[in-house]
Amino acid sequence: MTQFFIDFTEQYKGGHKRVIVLFGAAIIFMIYAMLKLKFDIAELTAYFLLISVLIGIVSRMKAGDIADGFVEGAKSLLYPDIRLYW
């Protein structure tokens, strides 16, 4: 019989499980916040920043690694826009 669920016991370790659960809860709350709490772009930006830091902490990353990952992600989003204006 085909299994349609993730087998957490073999594939993922304890840290991975916590990150996946936190990420899933974050997505569910984000949808709730947009629909019921009427979050706009400013609140969602702060929320994404908070969740990214929390996921870094839960996965036991160093503060510098969290910051470096955030900067690299921002570069990949902003670099194409900057090139258009030069």
Disulfide bonds with the S-S distance in Angstrom:
none
